[in-house]
Amino acid sequence: MARVMRKSAIWTGLLAAMALPVGLAATSPFLAYRDAAHAAAGFSGVAALAMLLPQALLIAGLLPLSRHAAQMLHRSTGAAIAALVGLHVAGLWITSPQDMADALLFRAPTLFSVWGVLALGLLIAIALSALLRRRFAPGSWRYVHGLLAAFLVTASLAHALPIIGTMEQATKAALCLMIAVATVAALIRRLGARRRRPDRG
């Protein structure tokens, strides 16, 4: 019974941590001044940020799932993040092609745009590493994939935090803090596993 209650508490806490900032973003007054493409772009970005939390917790082994279930959810969550970021970029391009072109060419005047483009590049690199996984030694692949993921989280948080937009600032900061802590826990777990298990190719 205690184990079931603990699992329920973990999942409830995770859902609340994700749903609160997303829900508040959905009620943001900024949405009233945006067209459909711009609103969809912002909201998909918010959802992608929220999805980083369970992804980091899965890698850290902090969710009550079997190893196989955790791996399957990790892949599904990664695919969802990629799709949401794709919608985010597409919506921003539709809203303002010139601004997006400037951002992609690192000509944007805002630093958060630079971090956003870096995060996009890292996400593409992670997706490619997942597709090419069998070409690498398992230990080396896990190390590179994890390192790219850590850089992705760093760039994503640096992109999201300075933006004054649909996300409520306090809940955004709390979400970003939880993502950062979970990512550090995941890195510690990965590094510990790498030391205990030599790479045999």
C-alpha contacts under 8 A as a table, 3 or more apart, distances in Angstrom:
res1	aa1	res2	aa2	distance
1	M	4	V	5.14
1	M	5	M	6.22
2	A	5	M	5.06
2	A	6	R	6.08
3	R	6	R	5.05
3	R	7	K	6.24
4	V	7	K	5.15
4	V	8	S	6.13
5	M	8	S	5.00
5	M	9	A	6.05
6	R	9	A	5.08
6	R	10	I	6.25
7	K	10	I	5.16
7	K	11	W	6.30
7	K	64	P	6.12
8	S	11	W	5.29
8	S	12	T	5.93
9	A	12	T	5.08
9	A	13	G	5.93
10	I	13	G	5.18
10	I	14	L	6.17
10	I	63	L	7.25
10	I	64	P	7.84
11	W	14	L	5.07
11	W	15	L	6.12
11	W	63	L	7.86
12	T	15	L	5.20
12	T	16	A	6.09
13	G	16	A	5.12
13	G	17	A	6.06
14	L	17	A	5.10
14	L	18	M	6.30
14	L	54	P	7.38
15	L	18	M	5.19
15	L	19	A	5.76
16	A	19	A	5.02
16	A	20	L	5.78
17	A	20	L	5.94
17	A	21	P	7.33
17	A	175	L	6.74
18	M	21	P	6.26
18	M	22	V	6.50
18	M	50	A	5.36
18	M	51	M	7.52
18	M	53	L	7.71
18	M	175	L	7.44
19	A	22	V	5.12
19	A	23	G	5.65
20	L	23	G	5.11
20	L	24	L	6.11
20	L	171	T	7.28
21	P	24	L	5.18
21	P	25	A	6.09
21	P	167	M	6.58
21	P	168	E	6.72
21	P	171	T	5.38
21	P	172	K	6.18
21	P	175	L	7.55
22	V	25	A	5.08
22	V	26	A	6.32
22	V	43	F	7.89
22	V	46	V	6.41
22	V	47	A	6.53
22	V	50	A	7.47
22	V	167	M	7.43
23	G	26	A	5.08
23	G	27	T	6.74
24	L	27	T	5.23
24	L	28	S	6.37
24	L	167	M	6.80
24	L	168	E	6.41
25	A	28	S	5.05
25	A	43	F	7.32
25	A	46	V	7.66
25	A	166	T	4.94
25	A	167	M	4.63
25	A	168	E	6.38
26	A	31	L	7.87
26	A	43	F	7.38
26	A	166	T	7.50
27	T	31	L	7.72
28	S	31	L	5.85
28	S	166	T	5.26
28	S	167	M	7.19
28	S	168	E	7.73
29	P	32	A	5.70
29	P	33	Y	7.77
29	P	166	T	7.54
30	F	33	Y	5.71
30	F	34	R	6.99
30	F	165	G	6.65
30	F	166	T	5.85
31	L	34	R	5.25
31	L	35	D	7.97
31	L	39	A	6.02
31	L	166	T	6.97
34	R	37	A	7.96
34	R	38	H	5.75
34	R	39	A	5.74
35	D	38	H	5.43
35	D	39	A	6.11
36	A	39	A	5.16
36	A	40	A	6.00
37	A	40	A	5.14
37	A	41	A	6.06
37	A	91	G	4.90
37	A	92	L	7.21
37	A	94	I	6.63
37	A	95	T	6.23
38	H	41	A	5.04
38	H	42	G	6.26
38	H	91	G	5.72
38	H	92	L	6.07
38	H	94	I	7.83
38	H	95	T	5.68
39	A	42	G	5.23
39	A	43	F	6.09
40	A	43	F	5.12
40	A	44	S	5.94
40	A	87	L	7.60
40	A	88	H	7.16
40	A	91	G	6.41
41	A	44	S	5.34
41	A	45	G	6.26
41	A	87	L	6.17
41	A	88	H	4.08
41	A	89	V	6.80
41	A	90	A	7.23
41	A	91	G	4.48
41	A	92	L	5.78
42	G	45	G	5.14
42	G	46	V	6.33
42	G	88	H	6.47
42	G	166	T	7.12
43	F	46	V	5.00
43	F	47	A	6.23
43	F	88	H	7.77
43	F	166	T	7.78
44	S	47	A	5.02
44	S	48	A	6.07
44	S	84	L	5.24
44	S	85	V	6.79
44	S	87	L	6.37
44	S	88	H	5.40
45	G	48	A	5.07
45	G	49	L	6.22
45	G	84	L	6.62
45	G	85	V	6.22
45	G	88	H	5.44
46	V	49	L	5.18
46	V	50	A	6.32
46	V	167	M	7.24
47	A	50	A	5.06
47	A	51	M	6.23
47	A	84	L	7.14
48	A	51	M	5.09
48	A	52	L	6.70
48	A	80	A	7.73
48	A	81	I	5.10
48	A	82	A	7.98
48	A	84	L	5.63
48	A	85	V	6.41
49	L	52	L	5.44
49	L	53	L	7.67
49	L	156	S	7.43
50	A	53	L	5.86
50	A	175	L	7.25
51	M	54	P	5.91
51	M	55	Q	6.46
51	M	77	T	6.96
51	M	81	I	6.52
52	L	55	Q	5.04
52	L	56	A	6.12
52	L	81	I	7.69
52	L	153	V	7.55
52	L	179	I	6.55
53	L	56	A	5.33
53	L	57	L	6.24
53	L	175	L	7.78
53	L	178	M	7.02
53	L	179	I	4.94
53	L	182	A	7.11
54	P	57	L	4.90
54	P	58	L	5.93
54	P	77	T	7.98
55	Q	58	L	5.18
55	Q	59	I	6.48
55	Q	74	H	6.03
55	Q	77	T	6.50
55	Q	78	G	7.32
56	A	59	I	5.21
56	A	60	A	6.19
56	A	179	I	6.81
56	A	182	A	5.43
56	A	183	T	5.20
56	A	186	A	6.35
57	L	60	A	4.96
57	L	61	G	6.12
57	L	62	L	5.28
57	L	63	L	6.26
57	L	182	A	5.61
57	L	183	T	7.42
57	L	186	A	7.10
58	L	61	G	5.09
58	L	62	L	6.18
58	L	63	L	5.96
58	L	70	A	6.13
58	L	71	Q	7.94
58	L	74	H	6.48
59	I	62	L	7.77
59	I	74	H	7.74
59	I	186	A	5.38
60	A	182	A	6.84
60	A	183	T	7.40
60	A	185	A	5.68
60	A	186	A	3.81
60	A	187	L	7.45
60	A	189	R	6.09
60	A	190	R	7.84
61	G	64	P	7.92
61	G	186	A	7.55
63	L	70	A	7.93
65	L	69	A	5.90
65	L	70	A	5.66
66	S	69	A	5.18
66	S	70	A	6.01
67	R	70	A	5.10
67	R	71	Q	6.17
68	H	71	Q	5.15
68	H	72	M	6.26
69	A	72	M	5.15
69	A	73	L	6.10
70	A	73	L	5.14
70	A	74	H	5.93
71	Q	74	H	4.97
71	Q	75	R	6.32
72	M	75	R	5.28
72	M	76	S	6.27
73	L	76	S	4.99
73	L	77	T	5.88
74	H	77	T	5.16
74	H	78	G	6.07
75	R	78	G	5.06
75	R	79	A	6.22
76	S	79	A	5.12
76	S	80	A	6.19
77	T	80	A	4.96
77	T	81	I	6.14
78	G	81	I	5.12
78	G	82	A	6.26
79	A	82	A	5.11
79	A	83	A	6.20
80	A	83	A	5.07
80	A	84	L	6.10
81	I	84	L	5.12
81	I	85	V	6.09
82	A	85	V	5.19
82	A	86	G	6.13
82	A	123	L	7.18
83	A	86	G	4.99
83	A	87	L	6.33
84	L	87	L	5.05
84	L	88	H	6.10
85	V	88	H	4.78
85	V	89	V	6.12
85	V	120	L	7.76
86	G	89	V	5.27
86	G	90	A	6.05
87	L	90	A	5.04
87	L	91	G	5.89
88	H	91	G	5.31
88	H	92	L	6.27
89	V	92	L	5.20
89	V	93	W	6.09
90	A	93	W	5.02
90	A	94	I	6.21
91	G	94	I	5.16
91	G	95	T	6.14
92	L	95	T	4.95
92	L	96	S	6.01
92	L	97	P	7.34
92	L	100	M	6.76
93	W	96	S	5.28
93	W	97	P	4.57
93	W	98	Q	7.93
93	W	99	D	7.82
93	W	100	M	5.64
94	I	97	P	6.07
96	S	99	D	5.45
96	S	100	M	6.37
97	P	100	M	5.13
97	P	101	A	6.04
98	Q	101	A	5.04
98	Q	102	D	6.15
99	D	102	D	5.11
99	D	103	A	6.18
99	D	108	A	7.14
100	M	103	A	4.97
100	M	104	L	6.10
101	A	104	L	5.16
101	A	105	L	6.14
102	D	105	L	5.15
102	D	106	F	6.05
102	D	107	R	4.71
102	D	108	A	5.10
103	A	106	F	4.95
103	A	107	R	5.70
103	A	108	A	4.78
103	A	113	S	5.78
103	A	114	V	6.53
103	A	117	V	6.85
104	L	107	R	7.57
104	L	114	V	7.98
104	L	117	V	6.08
105	L	108	A	7.82
106	F	113	S	7.95
106	F	114	V	6.13
106	F	117	V	7.98
108	A	111	L	7.64
108	A	113	S	6.46
108	A	114	V	7.29
109	P	113	S	7.95
110	T	113	S	5.59
110	T	114	V	7.17
111	L	114	V	5.20
111	L	115	W	6.55
111	L	159	H	7.89
112	F	115	W	5.04
112	F	116	G	6.10
112	F	158	A	6.60
112	F	159	H	4.46
112	F	160	A	7.20
112	F	162	P	6.68
112	F	163	I	7.28
113	S	116	G	4.93
113	S	117	V	6.31
113	S	159	H	6.71
114	V	117	V	5.26
114	V	118	L	6.26
114	V	159	H	7.72
115	W	118	L	5.01
115	W	119	A	6.05
115	W	155	A	5.26
115	W	156	S	6.85
115	W	158	A	6.19
115	W	159	H	4.96
116	G	119	A	5.04
116	G	120	L	6.22
116	G	155	A	6.79
116	G	156	S	6.49
116	G	159	H	5.19
117	V	120	L	4.97
117	V	121	G	6.24
118	L	121	G	5.09
118	L	122	L	6.18
118	L	152	L	7.91
118	L	155	A	6.48
119	A	122	L	5.05
119	A	123	L	6.08
119	A	151	F	7.91
119	A	152	L	5.27
119	A	153	V	7.76
119	A	155	A	5.17
119	A	156	S	5.65
120	L	123	L	5.08
120	L	124	I	6.31
121	G	124	I	5.17
121	G	125	A	6.25
122	L	125	A	4.92
122	L	126	I	6.12
122	L	148	L	6.45
122	L	149	A	7.67
122	L	151	F	7.34
122	L	152	L	5.61
123	L	126	I	5.05
123	L	127	A	6.20
123	L	149	A	7.91
123	L	152	L	6.61
124	I	127	A	5.09
124	I	128	L	6.20
125	A	128	L	5.10
125	A	129	S	6.10
125	A	148	L	7.55
126	I	129	S	5.01
126	I	130	A	6.20
126	I	145	H	6.34
126	I	148	L	6.38
126	I	149	A	7.01
127	A	130	A	5.13
127	A	131	L	6.36
128	L	131	L	5.05
128	L	132	L	6.14
129	S	132	L	5.06
129	S	133	R	5.75
129	S	141	W	7.79
129	S	145	H	6.68
130	A	133	R	5.09
130	A	145	H	7.76
132	L	135	R	5.66
132	L	136	F	7.47
133	R	136	F	5.79
133	R	138	P	7.89
133	R	141	W	6.55
134	R	137	A	7.52
134	R	138	P	7.90
136	F	140	S	6.58
136	F	141	W	5.61
136	F	201	G	7.80
137	A	140	S	5.31
137	A	141	W	5.99
137	A	199	D	7.47
137	A	200	R	7.57
137	A	201	G	4.31
138	P	141	W	5.15
138	P	142	R	6.19
138	P	199	D	7.28
138	P	201	G	6.23
139	G	142	R	5.24
139	G	143	Y	6.27
139	G	194	R	7.15
139	G	198	P	7.71
139	G	199	D	5.09
139	G	200	R	7.68
139	G	201	G	7.04
140	S	143	Y	5.14
140	S	144	V	6.21
140	S	199	D	7.20
140	S	201	G	7.98
141	W	144	V	5.22
141	W	145	H	5.85
142	R	145	H	5.14
142	R	146	G	5.85
143	Y	146	G	5.24
143	Y	147	L	6.08
143	Y	190	R	7.63
144	V	147	L	5.08
144	V	148	L	6.13
145	H	148	L	5.23
145	H	149	A	6.18
146	G	149	A	4.98
146	G	150	A	6.20
146	G	187	L	7.29
146	G	190	R	7.66
147	L	150	A	5.11
147	L	151	F	6.34
148	L	151	F	5.14
148	L	152	L	6.06
149	A	152	L	4.88
149	A	153	V	6.22
150	A	153	V	5.22
150	A	154	T	6.30
150	A	183	T	6.75
150	A	187	L	7.68
151	F	154	T	5.03
151	F	155	A	6.13
152	L	155	A	5.19
152	L	156	S	5.95
153	V	156	S	5.00
153	V	157	L	6.09
153	V	179	I	7.86
153	V	180	A	7.50
153	V	183	T	7.66
154	T	157	L	5.37
154	T	158	A	6.17
154	T	180	A	7.88
155	A	158	A	5.06
155	A	159	H	6.03
156	S	159	H	5.00
156	S	160	A	6.11
157	L	160	A	5.09
157	L	161	L	5.84
157	L	176	C	6.32
158	A	161	L	5.76
158	A	162	P	7.14
159	H	162	P	6.71
159	H	163	I	7.36
160	A	163	I	5.69
161	L	172	K	7.31
161	L	173	A	6.94
161	L	176	C	7.79
164	I	167	M	7.43
164	I	169	Q	7.69
165	G	168	E	7.76
167	M	171	T	7.76
167	M	172	K	6.26
168	E	171	T	5.84
168	E	172	K	6.04
169	Q	172	K	5.05
169	Q	173	A	6.09
170	A	173	A	5.17
170	A	174	A	6.22
171	T	174	A	4.96
171	T	175	L	6.02
172	K	175	L	5.09
172	K	176	C	6.10
173	A	176	C	5.11
173	A	177	L	6.10
174	A	177	L	5.08
174	A	178	M	6.27
175	L	178	M	5.17
175	L	179	I	6.21
176	C	179	I	5.02
176	C	180	A	6.11
177	L	180	A	5.07
177	L	181	V	6.20
178	M	181	V	5.15
178	M	182	A	6.05
179	I	182	A	5.15
179	I	183	T	6.03
180	A	183	T	5.09
180	A	184	V	6.24
181	V	184	V	5.18
181	V	185	A	6.25
182	A	185	A	5.02
182	A	186	A	6.14
183	T	186	A	4.94
183	T	187	L	6.18
184	V	187	L	5.07
184	V	188	I	6.20
185	A	188	I	5.15
185	A	189	R	6.21
186	A	189	R	5.08
186	A	190	R	6.13
187	L	190	R	5.04
187	L	191	L	6.03
188	I	191	L	5.22
188	I	192	G	6.01
189	R	192	G	5.13
189	R	193	A	6.13
190	R	193	A	5.13
190	R	194	R	6.14
191	L	194	R	5.03
191	L	195	R	6.31
192	G	195	R	5.28
192	G	196	R	6.36
193	A	196	R	5.15
193	A	197	R	6.03
194	R	197	R	5.22
194	R	198	P	6.53
194	R	199	D	7.75
195	R	198	P	6.63
